[in-house]
Amino acid sequence: MAFLVQQDGTSKFLLQNGTDHLILNTGVGAPTITSIVPATGPVSPTSNLVVQGIVLTGTGFSAPYSGGNASVGASGGGVMIMNAVINSDTTITFDMQVLAGAATGTRTVTVTTDNGSANTTFTIAAIGGTGGAKSIFNSPVFG
């Protein structure tokens, strides 16, 4: 019998008897997050805004690595995760609604699976000008 640890963090037991062998997967640990793009989004004093197409990359997001269950959440107030899609073991996409008047600063984005959780940060920044779509794209954050 041999115990193998693979590059992706999974571990297996290998049982061999002559030319026959049996591999038993023992699973993986908690997910990991390597990046979030974009990592900053705007807040308006008067309108709710939605940052669309945020991409998380990492590992352990989908079955069988996640244990079949994965979710995305945010803490820190004034934001809501919407339309989260587990695209693969390494990619999650989602939208984030930033409520009007939300405090600027850092929010924690968490991926949770049956095997644990991983965190990264997302920054809420004030937009320049008087509000509206044009000021989002012409602000120091986005322009």
N, C-alpha and C positions, 0 to 999 in steps of 0.2 A: 504494500500500500504506500502511496506517495501523496503528500499534501502539496498542491500547487497554488501559488499566488500569481495571477496574471497581471499584465500591465494596466488593465482597466480597473484594477482593484478587486476583481472577483476572486474567489478562492474555490478550489475544487479538490475533491478526493479522487484519486485514480487507483482503482483496484485492477490488478492484472493477474491473469492466470494463463500462462502460455501466450497464445495469440488472442485470447478473449480479454476484453477490458470493459470496465464500467466506470463512468464518470458521474459523480454526484456534485451538483452545484450547491454551494453553501450560501450563496447570495452575496450581496455587496453591502457596504456601509451607507451612510447618509449621502444625500446628493451633494454636489459641489456647484458653485456658481463661479464662472471665470470672467464674465462680463455682462453688462447691461447697456444697451444702445437704443435710444439716447439715454444719458444718465442725468439729464436735466430737463425740466419742463416748466412752463409758465404758469403764473397765477394772475388772474384779473380781479380788480376790486369789485367789478359789477357783474361778471358773467362766468358761468361754469365753462370750463374748457376741457377738451379731451385730447390727450396725447395718444395718437394712434400708432400701432405697429411697433411697440417696444419689444425688443428681442433680448431674451436671456439666453446665454450659452453656458454650458457646464456639462455635468454628467449625472446619471442616475435619475432622470426625470420620468422615464416611461417604463412600463412593464417589459420584461420581468424585473428590471432593476429597482423600480419604485415599489414593488409589492402590489402593483396594479392600481394604486391610488396616488395621485399627485394633485396639489392645489397651490395657488399663488395668492398671497395676501400682502397687505401693506399696513403699516402702523404709523402713528404719528399724527393722525387727524387731518381732515380736509381733503382726503383722496380716497378713491374707490377703484378697485381692480375690476375690469370688465372684459368679456370676450376672451378669456384665457384659453389657449389651445396648446396642448402638449404635442408638438410636431414630431418629436423623436426623443430618443434618450438624451440628446445633447442640446435641444432647442425648444424653447417655449416662447410664444408670442402672446401679447396682451395689449389692451388699451388701459389708460389710466385717466379717470375723470378727476380734475382738480376743481374743487368747489370754489365759487366766488369768495374772495376774501380770505382764503386759506393762508395760514402763516407761512412765510418763506422759511426755507431751511431743509434739513435732511429728513427723509422718511426711510424706514427700513422695509425692504421688499424681501419676502420670505417664500421659499419653495419648501413645501412639506410633503413627504412621502411616508409610507409605512416604515421606512428605514431611518427616518430622522428628518432634519431640516437644514437648510443653508440660507444665509442672509447676504444681502448686498444693500447698497444705498442708492437712493434717487433724490436729487435735489430739486426743490421747488424754488423758482426765482421770479421776482417781480418783472413784469414786462414794461417796456418804456412807452411813452406816449399816453394817450387817453383811453386806451383799451381797444378792443376789436381785433379782427384778423390781421389787418395790415401791421399793427404795432407788434404782434407776435413775431412776424418774420423780419421786422426791421429793428428788433431790440438787440442789445449787446449779447444776449443769450443765444439768439437764433440768427443774427445777421452779421 
